[in-house]
Amino acid sequence: MPVISFFFGIYIRMYFDDHAPPHIHVEYQGHEAFVAIETGEIIDGRLPRKAARLV
């Protein structure tokens, strides 16, 4: 999966032709989450509060 961005130890990745709704995959220190592109809301998974705010 290609890395779109990497900052402060946070990896942002995205799959081509992935399932709906459009989202990004976020990884930070062993935590993983799917974040909706349109709203910025965490769809699935969990991130520490500081990382979630940066994303």
PDB file of N, CA, C and O in Angstrom:
ATOM      1  N   MET A   1       0.852  -1.160   0.000  1.00  0.00           N
ATOM      2  CA  MET A   1       0.000   0.000   0.000  1.00  0.00           C
ATOM      3  C   MET A   1       0.901   1.226   0.000  1.00  0.00           C
ATOM      4  O   MET A   1       1.811   1.327   0.823  1.00  0.00           O
ATOM      5  N   PRO A   2       0.656   2.159  -0.914  1.00  0.00           N
ATOM      6  CA  PRO A   2       1.519   3.340  -0.994  1.00  0.00           C
ATOM      7  C   PRO A   2       1.313   4.301   0.169  1.00  0.00           C
ATOM      8  O   PRO A   2       0.198   4.497   0.654  1.00  0.00           O
ATOM      9  N   VAL A   3       2.409   4.886   0.595  1.00  0.00           N
ATOM     10  CA  VAL A   3       2.354   5.897   1.656  1.00  0.00           C
ATOM     11  C   VAL A   3       2.107   7.247   0.988  1.00  0.00           C
ATOM     12  O   VAL A   3       2.879   7.675   0.131  1.00  0.00           O
ATOM     13  N   ILE A   4       1.027   7.909   1.386  1.00  0.00           N
ATOM     14  CA  ILE A   4       0.695   9.225   0.842  1.00  0.00           C
ATOM     15  C   ILE A   4       1.456  10.303   1.605  1.00  0.00           C
ATOM     16  O   ILE A   4       1.948  11.266   1.017  1.00  0.00           O
ATOM     17  N   SER A   5       1.546  10.128   2.930  1.00  0.00           N
ATOM     18  CA  SER A   5       2.214  11.119   3.765  1.00  0.00           C
ATOM     19  C   SER A   5       2.774  10.446   5.015  1.00  0.00           C
ATOM     20  O   SER A   5       2.256   9.426   5.472  1.00  0.00           O
ATOM     21  N   PHE A   6       3.837  11.031   5.560  1.00  0.00           N
ATOM     22  CA  PHE A   6       4.440  10.566   6.801  1.00  0.00           C
ATOM     23  C   PHE A   6       4.880  11.800   7.578  1.00  0.00           C
ATOM     24  O   PHE A   6       5.709  12.577   7.103  1.00  0.00           O
ATOM     25  N   PHE A   7       4.322  11.980   8.782  1.00  0.00           N
ATOM     26  CA  PHE A   7       4.698  13.133   9.611  1.00  0.00           C
ATOM     27  C   PHE A   7       4.522  12.769  11.074  1.00  0.00           C
ATOM     28  O   PHE A   7       3.563  12.084  11.429  1.00  0.00           O
ATOM     29  N   PHE A   8       5.432  13.214  11.925  1.00  0.00           N
ATOM     30  CA  PHE A   8       5.396  12.970  13.372  1.00  0.00           C
ATOM     31  C   PHE A   8       5.148  11.494  13.708  1.00  0.00           C
ATOM     32  O   PHE A   8       4.496  11.187  14.706  1.00  0.00           O
ATOM     33  N   GLY A   9       5.663  10.585  12.881  1.00  0.00           N
ATOM     34  CA  GLY A   9       5.491   9.159  13.120  1.00  0.00           C
ATOM     35  C   GLY A   9       4.149   8.608  12.669  1.00  0.00           C
ATOM     36  O   GLY A   9       3.844   7.443  12.923  1.00  0.00           O
ATOM     37  N   ILE A  10       3.345   9.424  12.008  1.00  0.00           N
ATOM     38  CA  ILE A  10       2.022   9.009  11.530  1.00  0.00           C
ATOM     39  C   ILE A  10       2.128   8.683  10.038  1.00  0.00           C
ATOM     40  O   ILE A  10       2.582   9.505   9.243  1.00  0.00           O
ATOM     41  N   TYR A  11       1.704   7.478   9.674  1.00  0.00           N
ATOM     42  CA  TYR A  11       1.687   7.063   8.271  1.00  0.00           C
ATOM     43  C   TYR A  11       0.270   7.179   7.736  1.00  0.00           C
ATOM     44  O   TYR A  11      -0.673   6.681   8.350  1.00  0.00           O
ATOM     45  N   ILE A  12       0.120   7.833   6.595  1.00  0.00           N
ATOM     46  CA  ILE A  12      -1.164   7.941   5.912  1.00  0.00           C
ATOM     47  C   ILE A  12      -1.044   7.128   4.624  1.00  0.00           C
ATOM     48  O   ILE A  12      -0.166   7.379   3.799  1.00  0.00           O
ATOM     49  N   ARG A  13      -1.936   6.151   4.464  1.00  0.00           N
ATOM     50  CA  ARG A  13      -1.903   5.286   3.288  1.00  0.00           C
ATOM     51  C   ARG A  13      -3.286   5.237   2.657  1.00  0.00           C
ATOM     52  O   ARG A  13      -4.296   5.541   3.293  1.00  0.00           O
ATOM     53  N   MET A  14      -3.303   4.840   1.366  1.00  0.00           N
ATOM     54  CA  MET A  14      -4.581   4.727   0.664  1.00  0.00           C
ATOM     55  C   MET A  14      -4.480   3.650  -0.404  1.00  0.00           C
ATOM     56  O   MET A  14      -3.495   3.573  -1.139  1.00  0.00           O
ATOM     57  N   TYR A  15      -5.512   2.822  -0.477  1.00  0.00           N
ATOM     58  CA  TYR A  15      -5.600   1.797  -1.516  1.00  0.00           C
ATOM     59  C   TYR A  15      -6.383   2.343  -2.700  1.00  0.00           C
ATOM     60  O   TYR A  15      -7.338   3.099  -2.524  1.00  0.00           O
ATOM     61  N   PHE A  16      -5.979   1.962  -3.901  1.00  0.00           N
ATOM     62  CA  PHE A  16      -6.748   2.269  -5.098  1.00  0.00           C
ATOM     63  C   PHE A  16      -7.944   1.325  -5.145  1.00  0.00           C
ATOM     64  O   PHE A  16      -7.788   0.127  -4.910  1.00  0.00           O
ATOM     65  N   ASP A  17      -9.116   1.833  -5.440  1.00  0.00           N
ATOM     66  CA  ASP A  17     -10.334   1.035  -5.606  1.00  0.00           C
ATOM     67  C   ASP A  17     -10.690   0.255  -4.340  1.00  0.00           C
ATOM     68  O   ASP A  17     -11.111  -0.899  -4.418  1.00  0.00           O
ATOM     69  N   ASP A  18     -10.523   0.882  -3.179  1.00  0.00           N
ATOM     70  CA  ASP A  18     -10.869   0.267  -1.893  1.00  0.00           C
ATOM     71  C   ASP A  18     -12.377   0.388  -1.665  1.00  0.00           C
ATOM     72  O   ASP A  18     -13.064   1.066  -2.429  1.00  0.00           O
ATOM     73  N   HIS A  19     -12.889  -0.255  -0.635  1.00  0.00           N
ATOM     74  CA  HIS A  19     -14.327  -0.252  -0.340  1.00  0.00           C
ATOM     75  C   HIS A  19     -14.814   1.134   0.071  1.00  0.00           C
ATOM     76  O   HIS A  19     -14.027   1.988   0.480  1.00  0.00           O
ATOM     77  N   ALA A  20     -16.120   1.340  -0.045  1.00  0.00           N
ATOM     78  CA  ALA A  20     -16.733   2.620   0.335  1.00  0.00           C
ATOM     79  C   ALA A  20     -16.888   2.685   1.850  1.00  0.00           C
ATOM     80  O   ALA A  20     -16.901   1.627   2.479  1.00  0.00           O
ATOM     81  N   PRO A  21     -17.004   3.824   2.464  1.00  0.00           N
ATOM     82  CA  PRO A  21     -16.855   5.170   1.919  1.00  0.00           C
ATOM     83  C   PRO A  21     -15.377   5.489   1.690  1.00  0.00           C
ATOM     84  O   PRO A  21     -14.509   4.811   2.240  1.00  0.00           O
ATOM     85  N   PRO A  22     -15.080   6.517   0.881  1.00  0.00           N
ATOM     86  CA  PRO A  22     -13.679   6.888   0.646  1.00  0.00           C
ATOM     87  C   PRO A  22     -12.987   7.192   1.979  1.00  0.00           C
ATOM     88  O   PRO A  22     -13.502   7.962   2.790  1.00  0.00           O
ATOM     89  N   HIS A  23     -11.823   6.585   2.196  1.00  0.00           N
ATOM     90  CA  HIS A  23     -11.132   6.746   3.474  1.00  0.00           C
ATOM     91  C   HIS A  23      -9.632   6.569   3.304  1.00  0.00           C
ATOM     92  O   HIS A  23      -9.152   6.113   2.266  1.00  0.00           O
ATOM     93  N   ILE A  24      -8.907   6.942   4.348  1.00  0.00           N
ATOM     94  CA  ILE A  24      -7.459   6.718   4.403  1.00  0.00           C
ATOM     95  C   ILE A  24      -7.182   5.768   5.560  1.00  0.00           C
ATOM     96  O   ILE A  24      -7.971   5.661   6.499  1.00  0.00           O
ATOM     97  N   HIS A  25      -6.056   5.085   5.478  1.00  0.00           N
ATOM     98  CA  HIS A  25      -5.595   4.201   6.546  1.00  0.00           C
ATOM     99  C   HIS A  25      -4.507   4.964   7.296  1.00  0.00           C
ATOM    100  O   HIS A  25      -3.555   5.455   6.689  1.00  0.00           O
ATOM    101  N   VAL A  26      -4.648   5.059   8.600  1.00  0.00           N
ATOM    102  CA  VAL A  26      -3.696   5.809   9.422  1.00  0.00           C
ATOM    103  C   VAL A  26      -3.048   4.841  10.406  1.00  0.00           C
ATOM    104  O   VAL A  26      -3.738   4.054  11.055  1.00  0.00           O
ATOM    105  N   GLU A  27      -1.717   4.900  10.514  1.00  0.00           N
ATOM    106  CA  GLU A  27      -0.973   4.077  11.468  1.00  0.00           C
ATOM    107  C   GLU A  27      -0.092   4.981  12.317  1.00  0.00           C
ATOM    108  O   GLU A  27       0.588   5.873  11.810  1.00  0.00           O
ATOM    109  N   TYR A  28      -0.121   4.725  13.630  1.00  0.00           N
ATOM    110  CA  TYR A  28       0.707   5.497  14.555  1.00  0.00           C
ATOM    111  C   TYR A  28       1.027   4.640  15.766  1.00  0.00           C
ATOM    112  O   TYR A  28       0.124   4.258  16.511  1.00  0.00           O
ATOM    113  N   GLN A  29       2.302   4.334  15.972  1.00  0.00           N
ATOM    114  CA  GLN A  29       2.795   3.591  17.139  1.00  0.00           C
ATOM    115  C   GLN A  29       1.944   2.370  17.485  1.00  0.00           C
ATOM    116  O   GLN A  29       1.552   2.187  18.637  1.00  0.00           O
ATOM    117  N   GLY A  30       1.665   1.544  16.490  1.00  0.00           N
ATOM    118  CA  GLY A  30       0.914   0.318  16.727  1.00  0.00           C
ATOM    119  C   GLY A  30      -0.592   0.473  16.686  1.00  0.00           C
ATOM    120  O   GLY A  30      -1.315  -0.522  16.734  1.00  0.00           O
ATOM    121  N   HIS A  31      -1.078   1.696  16.599  1.00  0.00           N
ATOM    122  CA  HIS A  31      -2.517   1.953  16.478  1.00  0.00           C
ATOM    123  C   HIS A  31      -2.859   2.093  14.999  1.00  0.00           C
ATOM    124  O   HIS A  31      -2.061   2.612  14.219  1.00  0.00           O
ATOM    125  N   GLU A  32      -4.040   1.633  14.619  1.00  0.00           N
ATOM    126  CA  GLU A  32      -4.493   1.757  13.239  1.00  0.00           C
ATOM    127  C   GLU A  32      -5.935   2.233  13.220  1.00  0.00           C
ATOM    128  O   GLU A  32      -6.724   1.896  14.103  1.00  0.00           O
ATOM    129  N   ALA A  33      -6.274   3.024  12.198  1.00  0.00           N
ATOM    130  CA  ALA A  33      -7.650   3.501  12.060  1.00  0.00           C
ATOM    131  C   ALA A  33      -7.939   3.809  10.601  1.00  0.00           C
ATOM    132  O   ALA A  33      -7.034   4.125   9.828  1.00  0.00           O
ATOM    133  N   PHE A  34      -9.219   3.714  10.232  1.00  0.00           N
ATOM    134  CA  PHE A  34      -9.706   4.174   8.940  1.00  0.00           C
ATOM    135  C   PHE A  34     -10.360   5.517   9.204  1.00  0.00           C
ATOM    136  O   PHE A  34     -11.185   5.641  10.109  1.00  0.00           O
ATOM    137  N   VAL A  35      -9.995   6.525   8.419  1.00  0.00           N
ATOM    138  CA  VAL A  35     -10.535   7.869   8.610  1.00  0.00           C
ATOM    139  C   VAL A  35     -11.243   8.300   7.325  1.00  0.00           C
ATOM    140  O   VAL A  35     -10.654   8.257   6.245  1.00  0.00           O
ATOM    141  N   ALA A  36     -12.506   8.715   7.443  1.00  0.00           N
ATOM    142  CA  ALA A  36     -13.285   9.173   6.296  1.00  0.00           C
ATOM    143  C   ALA A  36     -12.649  10.437   5.718  1.00  0.00           C
ATOM    144  O   ALA A  36     -12.297  11.358   6.454  1.00  0.00           O
ATOM    145  N   ILE A  37     -12.507  10.468   4.401  1.00  0.00           N
ATOM    146  CA  ILE A  37     -11.902  11.630   3.754  1.00  0.00           C
ATOM    147  C   ILE A  37     -12.830  12.835   3.836  1.00  0.00           C
ATOM    148  O   ILE A  37     -12.375  13.948   4.100  1.00  0.00           O
ATOM    149  N   GLU A  38     -14.103  12.631   3.617  1.00  0.00           N
ATOM    150  CA  GLU A  38     -15.060  13.737   3.568  1.00  0.00           C
ATOM    151  C   GLU A  38     -15.240  14.438   4.911  1.00  0.00           C
ATOM    152  O   GLU A  38     -15.312  15.666   4.961  1.00  0.00           O
ATOM    153  N   THR A  39     -15.315  13.671   6.002  1.00  0.00           N
ATOM    154  CA  THR A  39     -15.623  14.260   7.311  1.00  0.00           C
ATOM    155  C   THR A  39     -14.451  14.293   8.281  1.00  0.00           C
ATOM    156  O   THR A  39     -14.466  15.070   9.235  1.00  0.00           O
ATOM    157  N   GLY A  40     -13.436  13.466   8.056  1.00  0.00           N
ATOM    158  CA  GLY A  40     -12.314  13.379   8.985  1.00  0.00           C
ATOM    159  C   GLY A  40     -12.620  12.531  10.198  1.00  0.00           C
ATOM    160  O   GLY A  40     -11.809  12.451  11.120  1.00  0.00           O
ATOM    161  N   GLU A  41     -13.773  11.900  10.211  1.00  0.00           N
ATOM    162  CA  GLU A  41     -14.216  11.066  11.331  1.00  0.00           C
ATOM    163  C   GLU A  41     -13.579   9.674  11.261  1.00  0.00           C
ATOM    164  O   GLU A  41     -13.414   9.119  10.175  1.00  0.00           O
ATOM    165  N   ILE A  42     -13.224   9.115  12.419  1.00  0.00           N
ATOM    166  CA  ILE A  42     -12.670   7.760  12.470  1.00  0.00           C
ATOM    167  C   ILE A  42     -13.812   6.773  12.257  1.00  0.00           C
ATOM    168  O   ILE A  42     -14.774   6.737  13.025  1.00  0.00           O
ATOM    169  N   ILE A  43     -13.686   5.971  11.198  1.00  0.00           N
ATOM    170  CA  ILE A  43     -14.707   4.989  10.847  1.00  0.00           C
ATOM    171  C   ILE A  43     -14.510   3.703  11.633  1.00  0.00           C
ATOM    172  O   ILE A  43     -15.465   3.112  12.136  1.00  0.00           O
ATOM    173  N   ASP A  44     -13.258   3.281  11.731  1.00  0.00           N
ATOM    174  CA  ASP A  44     -12.941   2.025  12.403  1.00  0.00           C
ATOM    175  C   ASP A  44     -11.549   2.140  12.998  1.00  0.00           C
ATOM    176  O   ASP A  44     -10.692   2.824  12.440  1.00  0.00           O
ATOM    177  N   GLY A  45     -11.316   1.484  14.116  1.00  0.00           N
ATOM    178  CA  GLY A  45     -10.008   1.504  14.754  1.00  0.00           C
ATOM    179  C   GLY A  45      -9.920   2.593  15.799  1.00  0.00           C
ATOM    180  O   GLY A  45     -10.923   3.173  16.216  1.00  0.00           O
ATOM    181  N   ARG A  46      -8.689   2.854  16.212  1.00  0.00           N
ATOM    182  CA  ARG A  46      -8.468   3.810  17.299  1.00  0.00           C
ATOM    183  C   ARG A  46      -7.110   4.471  17.128  1.00  0.00           C
ATOM    184  O   ARG A  46      -6.148   3.836  16.697  1.00  0.00           O
ATOM    185  N   LEU A  47      -7.041   5.752  17.470  1.00  0.00           N
ATOM    186  CA  LEU A  47      -5.791   6.504  17.481  1.00  0.00           C
ATOM    187  C   LEU A  47      -5.713   7.284  18.787  1.00  0.00           C
ATOM    188  O   LEU A  47      -6.742   7.684  19.332  1.00  0.00           O
ATOM    189  N   PRO A  48      -4.490   7.507  19.300  1.00  0.00           N
ATOM    190  CA  PRO A  48      -4.368   8.393  20.456  1.00  0.00           C
ATOM    191  C   PRO A  48      -4.894   9.783  20.083  1.00  0.00           C
ATOM    192  O   PRO A  48      -4.831  10.185  18.921  1.00  0.00           O
ATOM    193  N   ARG A  49      -5.405  10.498  21.060  1.00  0.00           N
ATOM    194  CA  ARG A  49      -6.042  11.797  20.831  1.00  0.00           C
ATOM    195  C   ARG A  49      -5.143  12.770  20.050  1.00  0.00           C
ATOM    196  O   ARG A  49      -5.611  13.431  19.123  1.00  0.00           O
ATOM    197  N   LYS A  50      -3.863  12.860  20.418  1.00  0.00           N
ATOM    198  CA  LYS A  50      -2.962  13.792  19.741  1.00  0.00           C
ATOM    199  C   LYS A  50      -2.800  13.450  18.261  1.00  0.00           C
ATOM    200  O   LYS A  50      -2.824  14.338  17.409  1.00  0.00           O
ATOM    201  N   ALA A  51      -2.636  12.164  17.957  1.00  0.00           N
ATOM    202  CA  ALA A  51      -2.486  11.735  16.566  1.00  0.00           C
ATOM    203  C   ALA A  51      -3.766  11.989  15.782  1.00  0.00           C
ATOM    204  O   ALA A  51      -3.711  12.436  14.636  1.00  0.00           O
ATOM    205  N   ALA A  52      -4.917  11.711  16.385  1.00  0.00           N
ATOM    206  CA  ALA A  52      -6.196  11.938  15.707  1.00  0.00           C
ATOM    207  C   ALA A  52      -6.380  13.416  15.359  1.00  0.00           C
ATOM    208  O   ALA A  52      -6.876  13.738  14.279  1.00  0.00           O
ATOM    209  N   ARG A  53      -5.991  14.305  16.252  1.00  0.00           N
ATOM    210  CA  ARG A  53      -6.117  15.740  15.975  1.00  0.00           C
ATOM    211  C   ARG A  53      -5.204  16.164  14.826  1.00  0.00           C
ATOM    212  O   ARG A  53      -5.592  16.999  14.009  1.00  0.00           O
ATOM    213  N   LEU A  54      -4.000  15.602  14.754  1.00  0.00           N
ATOM    214  CA  LEU A  54      -3.079  15.952  13.676  1.00  0.00           C
ATOM    215  C   LEU A  54      -3.584  15.472  12.318  1.00  0.00           C
ATOM    216  O   LEU A  54      -3.396  16.145  11.305  1.00  0.00           O
ATOM    217  N   VAL A  55      -4.220  14.319  12.306  1.00  0.00           N
ATOM    218  CA  VAL A  55      -4.743  13.760  11.051  1.00  0.00           C
ATOM    219  C   VAL A  55      -5.910  14.601  10.603  1.00  0.00           C
ATOM    220  O   VAL A  55      -6.512  14.320   9.567  1.00  0.00           O
TER     221      VAL A  55
END
